[in-house]
Amino acid sequence: MSVAESESLYDVVVIGSGPAGYTAGIYAARANFKTLIIAGVTPGGQLMLTGLVENFPGFPEGVQGPELMDNMRGQAENAGVEIIYDDAVEVDFNTYPRKVMTSDRVFQAKAVIIATGASPKWLGLEAEKRLLGRGVSSCATCDGPLFRGAKCAVVVGGGDSAMEYALFLANLVEKVVVVHRRDKLRASKIMQERALSNPKIEFAWNSLVVDVLGRERVEGVKIRNKLTGEERVIPCEALFVAIGHAPSTEIFRGKIDLDDEGYVKLHNGLETNVRGVFAAGDVHDKRYRQAITAAGFGCMAAMEAIRFIEEGWPEKLMEEQKARLKEQVSPPDRSSGRS
């Protein structure tokens, strides 16, 4: 089958299947637009690795992360969204309609919504992976309340996010220990002052977490001082890793504007620098990074994509593209001496 034969035209193609992606798909499909979600081979985003979610509205008793994402998927399908479980491997935003490619198919779109999210950076420990969702977390505002009244929580990192986590947790647990690999914080001055002056927050300087202890749940962390080599165990019930996130934007590099960290730059709301290409969720949001804000961005991106199509921009862009192609193939004007 040739590439041309494999191409399918949609009104809206959503890349990604977290809260932003599913919400965007729901809104686009309910507006009666032919909508596709390219969900990836491991759909659902970060919530698939999350246990009990207590801060997503509509669930008085909380909801398990995978269950919440399954509900979103089902709602998108009921709205009429087509979902394929494959990874987008390439995009072509130089032509119109825009093109999104998987390993064996090419999808054309009048509007594209990028909702590929971001992934937290981890320490790379086997026990960290094994205890993820059982005391190990990358989001204190999401999971911190689950440890209300705990004796100790450990935060790894030295930036603003780590200080925000430590201050948030200090309202919930008896003690917070911040483990940082350097001898000073890199957080903003005001965040440093707040954390350093909080009597419930202690600091382990020049230290690395080398192991997470516990079989079924986190029971402590082992740290090593980089200068002395001394190791010690901090008994705790939770470990929050706050050493940064990496946006999933590699296939868009050179195709749309990204900032120095790889996050999508936005123009005029949630549109990228390419007309008809929008972004939603953690792929551009490095401030909030919550499921509910991602869903809100998905709603907004879909509404902008709907408006883009309804205002006739696809037709305008097609006419502009035809005019450019005509100029490229037109013979030189010999009568005026121009070449």
N, C-alpha and C positions, 0 to 999 in steps of 0.2 A: 504494500500500500504506500503510495507516495505521500509526501508531507501535505501537499495540497488536498488530497483526498481525506486526510486524517483531521483536517481543520474543522472546528465547530464554532459557530458564532453565538455568543451569549450577550445579553445586555450588560450583566455584571458578573465578573469573575472575582471571587474572594480567595486570597491565598492565606491559608491558616485556619485553624479550627479551635482556638481558645474562645473565651467569652466575647472578645471583639469580633472574631470571625463569624461565629454562629449568630450573634446579634445582627451584624451587618447583613448576613444572608437572610435572616427572618424579615428584616425591614424591606429589603429589596424585593423579595419574593411576594410579600404581602402587597406591594405596590404594583403587582402584576408584571414584573420584569423577569425575563428568563435568567435564572441565577444559578451559578455553579460555585461550590466551595471545593477547592483543592485542599483536602484536609491533612495530607501527609500520611506517611505509613505508620506513624505513631500519633494519632490525633488526640485532641483534647487539651493540649498545652500543659502548663505547670500544675494545674489543679488535678491532673491525673496522678500526681505524686504527693498530693495533699490529703491529710486525714480529714478530721471533722472541720467543716467550715461553719463558723458561727456568725459571721458578719455579712453574709449575703442576704438581703431582704427577702422575706417570704417564707423563711424556714425557722419557725419559733424554736425548734429543738436542735437546729443546726442540720447540716447535710454533709455527707461524705463527698469529697472532691470529685471522684469518678462518677458518683451518682448525679451530681449537679451537671457535669458535662454531658452525661448520657441524656439527661432531661433536655438540655439545650439542643443536642443533636436531633432528638426526636421532634422537638418543636420546629426546628428548621425543616426537617423532612415533611412534617405535616403542612408547613406553609408552602411547600412546593419546590424547595431547594433540591437541586441535584448535588450529590456529594460523591467525590471519588477519593479513594484512600491511596494516594500516590504523592510523591514529592514534586514540587515545582523545581526544575533544575536550571531553567534559563528563561529570560524574558526578552522581548524585543519591543521597546517603547519608541523606536525611531519611525515606525510606520503606523498607519491607522487603518483598521482597528488595531488596538494593542494586542500583542501576542504573549501567551504564557505557555511554556513547554514543560511537559513531564518527560519521562524516559521514552515514551512511545507515541505521544499525542501532542498536537498543537491546538490550543484553544484561543480563539479570537474574542475580544471583548470590547464593547463600547466604553465600558468603565471598569477599572481594576481597583480593588481595595486590598492593600497590603496589610495583613494582620498576622505576621509571622512571629510576633512576640520577641521576648528576650529570655535568656537562660541565666540563672545565677551561677556565678563562679564558685567552685567548691574547692576543698582542701586536697582532694585526691586520695582520701583514706578509704580503705575497704570498709571499715566499721561505720564510717560516715554514710556510705551508700546503704549499708545494711540496715541502719537505724533511722533512715530518712522517714519522716512521718511518725516516728516513735521516740521523739525527743530531739531529733535533728531537724532543723528548719532553716529556711533562708528568709523568713518573713515574720518578724516579731509582732507586727500589728495584726497579722492573720492568726498566728498560733500562740502568741504570748498569753492570752487569757485562759488558755487550757492549763496553764501552770500557775494560776492564781494561788497564792499561799505557799508556793514551793520555797524550800530553803535557799536554793541557789540556781541561777542561770548564768551561763557563760556566753559572752559575745566575742566573736573574732573579727577584728578589723580596727581601723583607726580613722576612718573618714566620717563624713556627716551621717551617713546611713547607720554606721555602727553606734555613733553617739545617740542618734534618735532611738535606736533599738534599746540601748542601755537605759536611757531616761524613761522610755515607755515601760520597760520591764521593772524598773525600780519602784513603780507604783503597784506592782503585782506580786513581787517575790521579796523574800527577806534580804537577799544580797545578790548583786550582779558583779561578775568578774569580767573585765574586758582584757582579752589577750591580744597584744599588739606586737608585731615583729620589730618595731623600732622603739627608740627611747622618747619619742614625742609623737603627738597626734598630727594627722594631716587634715583634720576637720576644720571648719571655719572657727574663728576665734570665739564667737558667742557660744557655739556648740561645745567647744572645749571647756569654756568656763562653767557652763551648766553641768557638764558631766564631772569635771574635776572637783566641783564644790558640793556634789551630791554625796552625803555620808553613806549611802547604801551602795555606791559604786566603787569597786576596787580595780586596780590596774596591775597586770602582769606584763612588765615592759621587756623588750628584746626577747620575746618568747614566741614559740611556735607550738601549735597543737599537733602532737605526733600520734595520738590514738584517742579513740572514743570508747569508753568502757561501758559494759552492759550487754546482756544477751538478748533480752526482749525489749528493754527500754534503756534509755541513757541513764547511767548511774554515776558517771564522772568523765573527766577528760584528763589525759596525761599531757603535760606541756614540758618543753625543754628550753632552757635559757640559752640563747645563741652565744652569749659571751663566755659563760662558765661551763656549759654542757650539762648543768644540773637538771635532773628531771624530777617532777613532782606531780601528784594527782590532786585535782580539784574535784571534790565530790559535788555533783550537781544533777539536776533532773532534766535540764535542757541545754542544748547547744545551738546558738543562732549564728550562722555564718553570714557576715556582711562585708565581703571583700570585693563586691562589685557584680555587675551584670554584663552580659555580652548580647547585644541585639542580633537577631537572626536575619542579617541583611546581606550576606555575602553575595548572593546571586544578583543583588541590585547595585552592587558597586560599579560605578562608571555609567549606570543607567539612569539614576536619579541622584539628587543632592543628599549626601550624608554628612553628618558632623564628624569631628575628629575621633569620636568614640564609636562611630558606625551607626548611630541612631538617625532615623529619617528626619530631614529638615522639612518643615511644613510652610506652606504659603497660602494666604487667603483661606484660613480655616484649617481643614484637614487635607488639602490638596498638596501634592508634591510639586516640584518645578515642572513636571510633565502634565499637560492638560489631560484630564480624564483618569489620572492615576492618584488615588487617595491612600491614606494610611490611618490605621486605628490601633490603639492599645499600646502595649509595652514596647512596640517597635519604634515608637517615637517618644513615649512617656517615661522619662527616667526620674520623675518626681514622686508620683503616687504609687504606681505599680500595684494596683488592687484589681481584683476580679470585677468589682462593680464599676470602677472607673473605666476599665477596658471595655466592658459592655456598653457603657455610655458613649465612649468614643466610636464603637462599632455602629451604634445607632446614628450618630452624627455623620459619620463617613458615608453611610448608606443614604441618608437624606441628601447629602451633597451630591452623591453620584446620581440619585434620582433627579435632582434639579438640573444637573449637568445634561442628562439625556433629554429631559422634558423641554429644556430651553433650546434644543436643536443643535447643541455643540457637535455631536457626531457628524451631522450633515455638513456643518461648517468646516470641520477638520478634514472630511473627505474631499470637499471642494478645494481646499487649500492644497491638499496632497496631489490631487489631479493637476492643479495649475503648476505645481513645482515639477511634476513629471513631464508635463507638456513643454515647459521651458527647457528641460534637460534634453529632450529629443528633437526640438525644433531646429531646422537647418539655419545656418548663419544668414543674416540679412546682407546679401551682396550689394544691393542697390545703394546702401548708405555707406558702404565700405567697412562696415563693422564685421568682426569675426566672432 
